[in-house]
Amino acid sequence: MNRDGLSRTRTYAAGVLALLAFATACGDNGGGGGAAPAASTAGSAAPQPSGGGGTPTAAATTPGAAPAQGDAAAWAKWNLKPLAPAPAPPADKPIKLERTGTVPVFSDVKTTDKVVFITIDDGAEKDPKFVEMLTDLKVPISMFLTKDIVKNDYGYFKPLQALGNHIQNHTVTHPVMSKIPAEKQKSEICEDQSTLTQQYGTAPLLFRPPFGDGANTPTLNNSVQQCGPRAIVLWRESMQIHDMQYQAGDKKLKSGDIILAHFRGPKELKGATMTQMFADLLARIQEQGFSVARLEDYIQAPPS
């Protein structure tokens, strides 16, 4: 079924295409479930982070308000059944971040709310129809952007940000973090942090290592601390074009699961468009009776 009509792909600079060839496996197409999940924990005291993009701002865009949902006609436009609205964000945030110290690593949020969280990585596909789709449906997402992949069109992500979606850190060149020395790790994270802060006006609060690699290593944790983000975010499921890859053996969503997807187009999705992939993701979520909440609404930012 053609869910989004005439979907267009954009042509990227040769350098970005070369980088995309390397980055395509960022968690999906063979690596989606590869990162070991970690329990949600809060950080403990340690030296003050420095460098990067300054102090993270508060996570929730509108405290106490659930993300708005599109109306039935908007969902029908994309050949979808409406998701149940997400509940109001909890006043007592399940994940509480500290201003200093070791950063927590988590792949889900401990909550009894029947919600899941959608995160979308890198920024390679910049399909205007996806902006239209998110504007219609008002489904919240978190974007983990890679500088060298988005630098040809920073403006594409601003309408998505204006919908209340947060922009987070995903390195400059998308390397395998455990394969590079500590100083290179730091430069990858800090440069992305400062660039995204400058371009979008808010310092990323969260960091996702490419492929989930090195997430639980002290070296990477220390590098993240020095650059500004206050948590490392992994995932429980990854979207694979038409269906999800699950880490759990029962292949079912659980309350608080974080789902990984990517900004991808027909070249990487075997002819499917970004909006078709996202529609399939929403259909899988709807079939299992979950709503989509904003990840940052369940996270308490560090005190200023």
Buried (B, 14 or more C-beta within 10 A) or exposed (E): EEBBEEBEBEEBEEEBEEBBEEBBBBBBBEBBBBBEBBEBBBBEEBEEBEBBBBBBBBBBBEEEEBBBBBEEEBBEBBEBEBBEBBBBBBEEBBBBBBBBBBBBBBBBBEBEBBBBBBBBBBBBBBBEBBBBBBBBBBBBBBBBBBBBBBBBBBEBBBBBBEBBBBBBBBBBBBBEBBEBEEEBBBBBBBBBBBBBBEBBEBBBBBBBBBBBBBBBBEBBBBBBBBBBBBBBBBBBBBBBBBEBBBBEEEEEBBBBBBBBBBBBBBEBBEEBBBBBBBBBBBBBBBEEEBBBBBBBBBBBBBEE
